[in-house]
Each structure stands twice: as C-alpha cells, then as structure tokens.
Amino acid sequence: MNRIEIFHVQERIGTVVDGFWGPKSIAACQNHLKNMMPVPHPFPAEGSSGFLDFFGPHGEKDGYTPPSKRIKLPFTIYYDQTPVTSLLVHEKCADSLQRVFQKLATIYPNDGSREAAGILVYNGVYNPRKKRGSATSWSMHAWMNAIDINAGKNGNKTSWPVNAKMPIEVMECFAQEGWLAAGAFWGRDAMHFQATGPV
Ligand SMILES: [Zn+2]
C-alpha cells in the first residue's frame, strides 16, 4: 500500500494516522478486527485442544477428505482464468464463508469495485499439505477451513500493509464471521484467511 492507503487503514482502525506501521498500528488493527468477531467465538484456536474435536482430522492426498459442503458464491471469482461460482468448504465453516462472501458482495457492489479490491482473484481452499517450510505442522488448507485471495499482491513473505494490498474492509468482512486475516495477525501472507479463533 502507498502512504495514503496506510493513512486510510490507520484512520479506520482508530490509531495515530502517521503512515508508520509499527507495534501501535499492529495492535490497534488486531483489536479492531477482534472486536468485530462474534462472541462466543464460533471456531477453536489453531493448535488448541478443541481444534481436532471440532474440525476432525486433516485431509491426506489420495486419502481422507474432511466433510465438506458446497457454497454458491454471490459473484464469480477466477482461479487463473477459470471462472469459479461455488466452493467446497469444511462443513463446520461453509455457511460462515458464504456469509463472508455476501458481505463482500454488499460492500463491493459491482465487478469494478471487486476487481479494485482484488477479491476476484481466487487462489484456493482445499490443499492437503503441510505448512510451507514445516516438516510437521499442517496447513489449515488441509482442513478446508482456509481460503487464499489475490495471492499475487499479498504473498507469503510480503509484509502487510506496507508491501501487500489486501484492504482492511475485506479483513473486516471475514472478522465479522470470526475468520482470522493473516495479514493483520501475522503481518504477512495477507492472501490467507482461516476459520480459527484468535490466539
Ligand atoms: Zn492460505
């Protein structure tokens, strides 16, 4: 984001508008999003004792697949050039993701605004793999409870918001359903949203 865009995020999260994204802004942003989340939180935290009870085992390539539900999207998104009109999501958070997309459709009412926000670029839900760089820990994508959006401008190693583009308003739509935005909570990988409680 450029300086003006960072001003906008700081204004929106209610912190000092100085264009400097430091510990104060990071904390204010996380609190801003946490305050929008449903109480009680609908999902267990990643790695918590309740996580496996709630979501069950992760998927395996050519093996077990978590129970899923297909949701119909209110607008068409694109995986490379392929139009995507529905998504298979873990059944415990599918309705929730559907509501996220309905909120996105409302605040970005046409394809022009959706394109500008970067939300027409879809990069996947289900992927039964370990976390990048980890030999043991599984990606939330292996549970079908995570989605990647606009990866090209919100990379795994790209810091948010200074070098990444994900709008705070998109993160808010996810937060209202209890989904964590990686950009706000880990400061990078801003493409990534997951249905887990804050830690
Ligand atoms: Zn992801």
Residues whose N, C-alpha, C, O or C-beta is under 5 A from the ligand:
A	BS01	ZN	A146 I147 D148 H192
